[in-house]
Amino acid sequence: MRSILLHARRDDRFEGRLQVALDLARQLDAHLTCLQVVSFDVAVPGDLYGTVISEMIPVIRDAALEFRAEVEGRLAKEDVRWTWADEFGVEESYLLDYAALSDLVVVSASPPELGAGPSPLVGGLAIHGRAPLLVVPSAQSGLSLGGAALVAWNNSAESSRALKAAVPLLARASSVSLAIVAEDKAESEHDIPPLRGVEYLARHGIEAEIVELAQSSEGVAATLEEAAKARGATYLVMGAYGHSRLRQLLFGGVTRRLLTEPTLPLLLAH
């Protein structure tokens, strides 16, 4: 991974994802691109003629310039290669554009502005993006790739893609475990045995073990988090949205549960 894209926006989670992105850039000898997307799409009740909005535009622009100057001053003192990009428009759209030529996108697991559940931005990037996501928990302050790693394996194409995307990180891990959670479901003719995942990693010089986990009463997501904690894993690799997003929205799902309030960084690929 030589090209890392960071979601740059002034919010209470930016510091955490910035530090994680810097740690990754150093350990992977990667270039860091900070993308700030400024939106002027502001709705003001009662502002029929757009007077208030027109007055807010320069304020929003100045705030973005101030944030850029502040972060660039800090980046100038870091030992990483970086660039800053400003765009004006829809945030998800530009993040998807830049992700097309990025090896990894670093975002936060920010809750949506309304309602409960994972961020719609993260969900959209996970489904439609052309690069894996590293979702940073709110309390995260950095990331070392030298610790243990846990890979959630459910015999799906999504988990295979996540495994492939994570190879540059897994190659630096002290140990790698492919975790299988026992679920009551019918086998599919397209199931990919975990042994093939272990063999794939071995061809990249990565030794991995297969770990079978009994599902706890709290579900698959909680089982994976408990297993990661027990093994001292510094991050979790998993396929994102193996079922449709609508089904997960209505009935819940492992991806939705983990993205709502992750306890460790999640590397996702769909």
C-alpha positions, 0 to 999 in steps of 0.5 A: 500500500503506497497511497493512503487517502484520509478523510479530512474534515474538522470534527471531534474524530479527526485527530484519531484518524489523522494519527492512524493515517500518519502511523500507516504512512510511516510503517508502509512508506506510503504517500498520504493524501488529505481530502477535504470536501467543502459543501455549500448545500445548507438549508435554512428554514424561512430563507426563501431568497437564499440571503442567509445562505449567500452570507454563509458561503464565505464563512464556510470557505474561510473555515475550510481554509483555516482548517487546511492551514492548521493541518498543513502546518502540522503535516510539514513537521511529520516525516511522511510524504503528503498532499492536500486536496480541496474539492467543493461538492458532495463528500461521498462522491469525491471520496469515491473518486479519489478512492479509485486510485488509492490503496486504502481509505481512512475514515472514522466510524462517526454516527449519523446525524440522525438516528442510530446505526453506522455512518451512511458515508462509511456504508456508501464507501464500503459498498461503492468504493474501489479501495478497502476502508480502515474504519477508526474507532472514536477512541483510537489514537494510533495504530501499530501493524506489528501486533496480532491481527484477526480476520473474520472468515465466513467463506464468502467472496467479501471475506476473500476480498478483504483478506487480499486487501489486507495482505500488506498489513498482515505481512507485518503482523506478529500473528494472524488468525482466521476466525470462523464463527459457528452459525446456523445456515445452509452451506452454499455451493460457492463457499470458499473453505478457510484453508484456501485463505490460509494457503493464499496467505502462505504464498505471500509468506504469511503464516496464519491459523484457523480459529473456530469460535462458538457464537456467543449469546450476543451474536457474531459481531460480539463474538469477533470482538471478544476473540480479537480482545482475547488475542490482543489483535490491533485490528480486525479484517472483514468483508463488508455487507455480505447481504444487501444493505436493505436487509441489514438495515431492516434485520441487522447484520455483522457489518452494521453492528460492528460499524455502529460502535467499533472497539478496534480498527476495522479493515473492510472490503466489499 
